Amino acid sequence: MNAPDLPTIPRLVCTTSEAARRLGLSSTTVQVMVERGELMAWRTRGGHRRISVASVDAIRRQRGVLGERFRSDPATLCVLVVESGGDLPAAYAGLIRGWGWPINVLTAADSL
């Protein structure tokens, strides 16, 4: 006689390395995101971080929407312009787009 299959219980939290793997980032970057409040997390009594899977999934959804823009043609070069602020990211992006080459440009106002 076989035991009935138990329902799968969704995990509500993950470790820093699991979050990093899900996001395609380094553990250090995930730690910085936690410190900045970009990911919901807390520490265990032993000092280990536990990160909300919902907050990781929210970041994945946000990045997925942006990522679709760059998956249309794998032969197209993608450039990420990161600058500390001001008008420079937009200026660089405009300059690159002005070259007339098939380049997708994404800008960010700050780096991790």
Order of alpha helices (4+ residues) and beta strands (2+ residues): beta-alpha-alpha-beta-beta-alpha-beta-alpha-beta
